[in-house]
Amino acid sequence: MMPMSASALTLQEAVQTALENNPSLQQTEYAIAVREADLKSAKGGKGVRVSGSSSFNMSKTEGNNHSKSLRGTISASLPLYSGNKLETQIKSAELDIETARLNFYQAKDDLIYQVATAYVDALESLATAKVDLQTEENYAAHENYIALLYDAGAKAKIDLLRAQVETSNAGQTTAKSHAAYEVNLVKLATLMSVDSVSNLTLEEFSTALELVELENFLALADENRNNLKADAVNVEKGELNIELARADKRPSVSAEVSTGFSSVYDSWHPTPDVTVGVSASMTIFDSGVTDAKIKAAEIELERLRLAMQNDINSVHESVVTAYKNLKIAVMRLRTTKTAVDLAEEERYIATEKYNAGEGILLDILDAEQALATAKKNFVSATYDVTRYRLDLAHAIGDTMSVINP
């Protein structure tokens, strides 16, 4: 993992660092190079193949007679017709490259989404921790004021004890929320493949995604999602695999040229022979092996088609879920903001009444709790809007468009 310098860390910088360092993404990228090598191998099957062999023999008979001989052959062959097998293998290798690239693009979008989500989670936990800290400070202020009144004989000890307990409980809540923030930073650092980001300051960022009709987002998902494109390519390759299996029923023809030489002891003069010809071969009977391969390829094609339909259904479900969650989050954002304003007013009234001797401590504690809950709900709604925008953008296959509107 790489160290990070102490400074502010924007979401764009976090995403870029992850794209450069994340080993899982790098593995997916290397798969493209592997498939490109496979294509070269497949194309090589249509070229000239040269092979050679040699042998050396020595014999000894009675009377100390002995002999030595050296024999060798060099041959070359060129496929003329393969029953479309070689051509199908080349096309299949080309499709493998396309699939590898689509898988890389999908993995890239997945990583961007994961980093952005982890970043939002960290921001939300930090905002929640700030609310909890403010609540703790409010309880501490009430405790200090009640302690002064208790020392003056104006309040009962039970009020002071209750205030102290509430302050202590608020401190525990603050500690837990800060720990949650630290855990989210660890998750973010892992995705970025850096040692730590705990010394960095995260920055708020804006997102933009207009809520058009749901059908528009479903159409965009069908058009943009790279995993769905990869499924379509896999189906095409499945069709090629059937053709590849059927090729075993067809003859193959190749041109061949070979030369041999031999030398015997006491006469080390090579005597090369050259043979040129065309050969053809065809499997007449194989106990049903080829038919079984064809049947297996046909079944696999149906499986690939079902897998593609399953992925389409899953993507559509993700789009619908994110769309509905976003609409609800936007509505929650409006209502929770109003709730915070009302809770602020309630807290002010309860505090003033208590300070004037007309209220009870329970009114203040209830008001503080209501204010903390309202603020946390507002924080949750605020970041849920961002989170569900990311969910929807990822569901349609274009997470970066939300981060850089």
C-alpha positions in Angstrom: 0.0 0.0 0.0 1.1 3.6 -0.6 1.3 6.3 2.0 -0.8 9.4 1.7 0.4 12.9 2.6 -1.5 14.9 5.3 -3.9 17.2 3.4 -7.5 17.5 2.2 -8.7 14.5 0.1 -11.4 15.2 -2.5 -13.6 12.5 -3.8 -12.1 12.9 -7.2 -8.6 12.4 -5.8 -9.8 9.3 -3.9 -11.3 7.8 -7.0 -8.2 8.5 -9.1 -5.9 7.0 -6.4 -8.1 3.9 -6.3 -8.1 3.5 -10.1 -4.3 3.7 -10.1 -3.6 1.5 -7.1 -6.4 -1.0 -6.6 -5.0 -4.5 -7.2 -8.4 -6.1 -8.1 -8.9 -3.6 -10.9 -5.3 -4.3 -12.1 -6.0 -8.0 -12.2 -9.0 -7.4 -14.4 -6.9 -5.2 -16.7 -4.2 -7.9 -17.0 -6.9 -10.3 -18.2 -7.1 -8.2 -21.4 -3.4 -8.9 -22.2 -3.9 -12.6 -21.5 -6.8 -12.7 -24.0 -4.8 -10.8 -26.6 -2.0 -13.4 -26.3 -4.7 -16.1 -26.8 -5.7 -14.4 -30.0 -2.2 -14.4 -31.3 -2.0 -18.1 -30.5 -5.3 -18.8 -32.4 -4.2 -16.9 -35.4 -0.9 -18.8 -35.4 -2.9 -22.0 -36.0 -3.5 -20.9 -39.6 0.2 -20.4 -40.3 3.1 -22.7 -41.3 4.2 -25.2 -38.7 7.8 -26.5 -38.9 9.0 -29.5 -36.8 12.1 -31.6 -36.8 13.4 -34.8 -35.2 16.6 -36.8 -35.2 18.0 -40.1 -33.8 21.4 -41.5 -33.3 22.0 -45.3 -33.1 25.2 -47.3 -32.4 25.4 -51.1 -32.6 28.1 -53.6 -32.0 28.3 -57.2 -33.1 30.5 -60.2 -32.5 34.0 -59.8 -33.8 34.1 -56.1 -32.6 32.2 -55.0 -35.6 30.3 -51.9 -34.8 28.3 -49.2 -36.7 26.9 -45.8 -36.1 24.0 -44.1 -37.8 22.3 -40.7 -37.7 18.8 -40.1 -39.1 16.7 -37.0 -39.0 13.6 -35.4 -40.6 12.4 -31.8 -41.0 8.8 -31.2 -42.0 6.5 -28.2 -42.6 2.7 -28.1 -42.9 0.2 -25.5 -43.7 -3.6 -25.9 -43.1 -5.7 -25.4 -46.2 -9.1 -26.2 -44.9 -10.2 -26.9 -41.3 -13.9 -27.2 -41.6 -14.1 -23.6 -40.3 -12.6 -24.7 -37.0 -9.5 -22.4 -37.1 -11.6 -19.4 -38.2 -14.1 -20.0 -35.4 -11.3 -20.3 -32.8 -10.0 -16.9 -34.0 -13.4 -15.3 -33.8 -13.9 -16.8 -30.4 -10.6 -15.4 -29.2 -11.6 -11.9 -30.5 -14.8 -12.1 -28.5 -12.8 -13.1 -25.4 -10.9 -9.9 -25.7 -14.1 -7.9 -26.0 -15.5 -9.6 -23.0 -12.3 -8.9 -21.0 -12.4 -5.2 -21.9 -16.1 -5.0 -20.9 -15.4 -6.7 -17.6 -12.6 -4.2 -17.0 -14.9 -1.3 -17.7 -17.6 -2.7 -15.4 -15.0 -3.3 -12.7 -13.8 0.2 -13.1 -17.3 1.6 -12.7 -17.9 -0.7 -9.7 -14.7 0.5 -8.0 -15.7 4.2 -8.6 -19.0 3.4 -7.0 -17.5 1.6 -4.1 -15.0 4.5 -3.4 -17.7 7.1 -3.7 -20.0 5.2 -1.4 -17.3 4.7 1.2 -16.5 8.4 1.0 -20.2 9.3 1.6 -20.3 6.8 4.5 -17.3 8.5 6.1 -18.8 12.0 5.6 -22.1 10.9 7.1 -20.5 9.2 10.1 -18.4 12.4 10.6 -21.5 14.6 10.4 -23.3 12.3 12.9 -20.3 12.4 15.2 -20.5 16.2 15.1 -24.2 16.1 16.1 -23.4 13.7 18.9 -20.6 16.0 20.1 -22.8 19.0 20.1 -25.5 17.1 22.0 -22.8 16.1 24.6 -21.8 19.7 24.9 -25.4 20.8 25.4 -25.9 18.2 28.2 -22.6 19.4 29.8 -23.8 23.0 29.7 -27.1 22.0 31.4 -25.2 20.0 33.9 -22.9 22.9 34.8 -25.9 25.3 35.1 -27.8 22.8 37.3 -24.7 22.3 39.4 -24.6 26.1 40.1 -28.3 26.1 41.0 -27.8 23.0 43.2 -24.9 24.7 45.0 -27.2 27.7 45.6 -29.9 25.4 47.0 -32.2 26.2 44.1 -32.4 22.7 42.6 -32.6 19.2 44.0 -29.7 16.8 43.8 -31.7 14.4 41.7 -31.7 16.9 38.9 -27.9 17.2 39.1 -27.5 13.4 39.1 -29.8 13.0 36.1 -27.9 15.7 34.2 -24.6 14.0 35.0 -25.9 10.6 33.8 -27.2 12.1 30.5 -23.8 13.9 29.9 -22.0 10.6 30.5 -24.3 8.7 28.1 -23.9 11.4 25.5 -20.1 11.0 25.7 -20.5 7.3 25.1 -22.6 8.0 22.0 -20.0 10.5 20.7 -17.2 8.0 21.2 -19.1 5.3 19.3 -19.9 7.6 16.4 -16.3 8.8 16.1 -15.2 5.1 16.1 -17.6 4.5 13.2 -16.0 7.3 11.3 -12.6 5.8 11.8 -13.8 2.4 10.6 -15.2 4.0 7.4 -11.9 5.7 6.8 -10.2 2.3 7.0 -12.7 1.0 4.4 -11.9 3.9 2.1 -8.2 3.5 2.5 -8.5 -0.2 1.6 -10.3 0.6 -1.6 -7.7 3.2 -2.4 -4.8 0.7 -1.6 -3.1 3.3 0.7 -1.9 2.8 4.3 -4.3 5.2 5.9 -6.5 8.3 5.3 -7.1 9.1 9.0 -4.8 12.1 8.7 -6.8 13.5 5.8 -9.7 15.9 5.7 -12.7 14.8 3.6 -14.5 17.4 1.6 -18.2 17.7 0.9 -19.1 17.3 -2.8 -22.2 17.9 -4.9 -24.0 15.5 -7.1 -26.6 16.1 -9.8 -29.0 13.6 -11.3 -32.3 14.8 -12.7 -35.2 12.4 -11.8 -36.8 11.8 -15.2 -39.2 8.9 -15.9 -38.2 5.5 -14.6 -38.4 4.0 -18.1 -35.7 6.4 -19.2 -33.3 5.0 -16.5 -34.2 1.4 -17.4 -33.4 2.2 -21.1 -30.0 3.8 -20.1 -29.1 0.7 -18.0 -29.8 -1.6 -21.0 -27.7 0.6 -23.2 -24.8 1.4 -20.8 -24.2 -1.5 -18.4 -21.0 -3.2 -19.4 -21.8 -6.5 -17.7 -25.0 -6.7 -19.9 -22.8 -6.1 -23.0 -20.5 -8.8 -21.8 -23.4 -11.2 -21.4 -24.4 -10.5 -25.0 -20.9 -11.2 -26.2 -20.9 -14.4 -24.2 -24.1 -15.5 -25.9 -22.4 -14.8 -29.3 -19.4 -16.9 -28.2 -21.8 -19.7 -27.1 -23.2 -19.8 -30.6 -19.6 -20.0 -32.0 -18.9 -22.9 -29.6 -21.7 -24.9 -31.3 -20.1 -24.2 -34.7 -16.7 -25.2 -33.2 -18.1 -28.5 -32.1 -19.7 -29.2 -35.4 -16.4 -28.5 -37.2 -15.2 -31.9 -35.9 -17.6 -33.5 -38.3 -15.9 -31.9 -41.3 -12.7 -32.9 -43.0 -9.4 -31.0 -42.6 -6.9 -30.6 -45.4 -3.3 -29.5 -45.1 -0.2 -29.2 -47.4 3.0 -30.8 -46.2 6.6 -30.9 -47.2 9.3 -32.9 -45.5 12.9 -34.0 -45.9 14.9 -36.7 -44.3 18.6 -37.5 -44.1 20.6 -40.4 -42.8 24.3 -41.0 -42.4 26.1 -44.3 -41.6 29.5 -44.7 -40.0 32.3 -44.7 -42.6 30.0 -42.8 -45.0 29.0 -39.5 -43.4 27.3 -38.1 -46.5 23.7 -37.0 -45.9 21.2 -38.4 -48.4 18.2 -36.1 -48.2 14.8 -37.1 -49.5 12.1 -34.5 -50.1 8.4 -35.3 -50.0 5.6 -32.9 -51.0 2.0 -33.6 -50.7 -1.5 -32.8 -49.6 -3.3 -34.7 -46.9 -6.8 -34.9 -45.7 -8.4 -36.4 -42.6 -11.9 -36.8 -41.3 -13.4 -38.6 -38.4 -15.9 -41.2 -39.6 -16.9 -42.6 -36.2 -16.1 -41.5 -32.7 -18.6 -43.3 -30.6 -20.8 -40.2 -30.3 -18.1 -37.9 -28.8 -18.7 -35.1 -31.3 -22.5 -35.3 -31.0 -22.1 -35.0 -27.2 -19.9 -32.0 -27.6 -22.5 -30.3 -29.9 -25.3 -31.1 -27.4 -23.2 -29.7 -24.5 -22.5 -26.5 -26.5 -26.2 -26.1 -27.2 -27.2 -26.5 -23.6 -24.4 -24.1 -22.5 -25.9 -21.5 -25.0 -29.3 -21.8 -23.3 -27.6 -21.3 -19.9 -25.8 -18.2 -21.2 -29.1 -16.8 -22.4 -30.8 -17.4 -19.1 -27.8 -15.8 -17.3 -28.1 -12.7 -19.5 -31.8 -12.4 -18.7 -31.2 -12.9 -15.0 -28.6 -10.1 -15.1 -31.0 -7.9 -17.0 -33.7 -8.5 -14.3 -31.1 -7.8 -11.5 -30.0 -4.6 -13.1 -33.6 -3.4 -13.6 -34.3 -4.2 -9.9 -31.3 -2.1 -8.9 -32.5 0.8 -11.0 -36.1 0.6 -9.6 -34.8 0.3 -6.0 -32.4 3.2 -6.3 -35.0 5.3 -8.1 -37.6 4.9 -5.4 -35.1 5.3 -2.6 -33.9 8.6 -4.2 -37.5 9.9 -4.4 -38.1 9.1 -0.8 -34.8 10.6 0.3 -35.5 13.9 -1.4 -38.9 14.0 0.4 -37.2 13.1 3.7 -34.7 15.9 3.2 -37.5 18.5 3.1 -39.4 17.2 6.1 -36.3 16.5 8.3 -35.1 20.1 7.8 -38.4 21.4 9.1 -38.2 19.0 12.0 -34.8 20.4 13.0 -36.2 23.9 13.1 -39.1 22.8 15.3 -36.8 20.9 17.6 -34.6 23.9 18.0 -37.6 26.0 19.0 -38.8 23.3 21.5 -35.3 23.1 23.1 -35.2 26.9 23.5 -38.6 27.0 25.1 -37.9 24.1 27.5 -34.5 25.6 28.5 -36.0 29.0 29.2 -38.9 27.6 31.2 -36.5 25.5 33.3 -34.2 28.4 33.9 -37.1 30.5 35.0 -38.2 27.8 37.4 -41.4 27.0 35.5 -40.3 23.8 33.9 -38.8 20.4 34.8 -35.6 18.8 33.8 -37.3 16.1 31.9 -38.6 18.7 29.5 -35.1 19.8 28.7 -33.8 16.2 28.3 -36.7 15.3 26.0 -36.1 18.4 24.0 -32.4 17.7 23.7 -33.1 14.1 22.6 -35.7 15.3 20.1 -33.2 17.8 18.7 -30.4 15.2 18.4 -32.8 12.8 16.6 -34.0 15.5 14.2 -30.5 16.5 13.4 -29.4 12.9 12.8 -32.4 12.3 10.6 -31.5 15.4 8.6 -27.9 14.1 8.2 -29.2 10.7 7.2 -31.5 12.2 4.6 -28.9 14.6 3.3 -26.4 11.8 2.6 -29.1 9.3 1.5 -29.9 11.7 -1.4 -26.2 11.6 -2.4 -26.0 7.8 -1.8 -29.1 7.0 -3.8 -27.9 9.2 -6.6 -24.8 7.1 -6.7 -26.8 3.9 -6.5 -28.9 5.0 -9.5 -26.0 6.2 -11.5 -24.2 2.9 -10.9 -27.3 1.0 -11.8 -27.4 2.6 -15.2 -23.7 2.1 -15.6 -22.3 5.6 -15.4 -21.3 6.4 -11.8 -18.8 9.1 -12.8 -21.5 11.2 -14.4 -22.9 11.9 -10.9 -19.5 12.7 -9.3 -18.5 15.1 -12.2 -21.9 16.5 -13.2 
